[in-house]
Amino acid sequence: MPEPFDLARVEVHPEIRAFLAAHGDIEPLAYRDGELLVQEDADSRDIFVLLTGALVVERASPAPGAPPVVLACLSAEEGLAIVGEMAYLGALRRSATVRSSGLSRVLRLAPAHIDRLIEGYPMLTRLLCAQFSHRLQETLQALSKFQARFAMTPARRMAQDGDVLFGAGAQATELHQLLAGTVRLEREGRVTTCTPETLPQGFLDLADYLRGAERGATATVEGMAFLSVLDAGNRETVVRTFPDLVLGLL
């Protein structure tokens, strides 16, 4: 089991010190050789910032009985590294196992910490975006190889004038892609009229859907609309298929 350690004994970037001072609930943890930070296919959502030591990222081999396939070796000597960042989107199962190589010291963050990090810590935000971009490129390549496995399964919907597609405050368990027609979005008193041409890939509610968050707006059909609707089970596929859009949300 990982154990807490005294951060005062570890040299860290001043921006990290400031971030920790502002958020005292972040856990500094030491992992021994071989201990797991992340388990492949688990639904945990912790995010880890490597401060000292090294980590190995590996995935189970498709060949029965074969050893795991090593995807990456991360060392603190090469600079800060973040692992588990896909948990920020929520509802994505772990795509790889991360274990400690030797003694490693990390900060364990919750996804909510990333919102605060992005708001005021540019160095850490650049690091997160760079690693997030790299991870999405990896998964995009995997998508081309396993297209059938990750095929999206949308439902089609014809909506009439006045139909409410979703309401503010409701849980975002579906993603709506506007294919034709017009939808009115009401957010905190502001009204926006949306068409497929004015929306990124026609998506009405991508950010809320990816995070499984509460809706920030109410969507009402004007006239008639034709939509594609994806349920929560398609989140991973959406991330892999539209990496540029997902990065834009950061």
HELIX and SHEET records of a PDB file:
HELIX    1   1 LEU A    7  ARG A    9  5                                   3    
HELIX    2   2 PRO A   14  ALA A   22  1                                   9    
HELIX    3   3 ALA A   76  GLU A   78  5                                   3    
HELIX    4   4 GLU A   85  LEU A   89  5                                   5    
HELIX    5   5 PRO A  111  GLY A  120  1                                  10    
HELIX    6   6 PRO A  122  LYS A  145  1                                  24    
HELIX    7   7 PRO A  196  THR A  198  5                                   3    
HELIX    8   8 PRO A  200  GLY A  202  5                                   3    
HELIX    9   9 LEU A  206  ARG A  211  1                                   6    
HELIX   10  10 ALA A  232  ASN A  234  5                                   3    
HELIX   11  11 ARG A  235  THR A  241  1                                   7    
HELIX   12  12 PRO A  243  GLY A  248  1                                   6    
SHEET    1   A 4 GLU A   3  PRO A   4  0                                        
SHEET    2   A 4 GLU A  27  TYR A  31 -1                                        
SHEET    3   A 4 THR A  97  LEU A 109 -1                                        
SHEET    4   A 4 LEU A  36  VAL A  38 -1                                        
SHEET    1   B 5 GLU A   3  PRO A   4  0                                        
SHEET    2   B 5 GLU A  27  TYR A  31 -1                                        
SHEET    3   B 5 THR A  97  LEU A 109 -1                                        
SHEET    4   B 5 ILE A  47  ARG A  59 -1                                        
SHEET    5   B 5 VAL A  69  SER A  75 -1                                        
SHEET    1   C 5 GLU A   3  PRO A   4  0                                        
SHEET    2   C 5 GLU A  27  TYR A  31 -1                                        
SHEET    3   C 5 THR A  97  LEU A 109 -1                                        
SHEET    4   C 5 ILE A  47  ARG A  59 -1                                        
SHEET    5   C 5 ALA A  81  VAL A  83 -1                                        
SHEET    1   D 3 ALA A 155  GLN A 160  0                                        
SHEET    2   D 3 THR A 218  ASP A 231 -1                                        
SHEET    3   D 3 VAL A 164  PHE A 166 -1                                        
SHEET    1   E 4 ALA A 155  GLN A 160  0                                        
SHEET    2   E 4 THR A 218  ASP A 231 -1                                        
SHEET    3   E 4 GLU A 174  ARG A 187 -1                                        
SHEET    4   E 4 ARG A 190  CYS A 194 -1                                        
END                                                                             
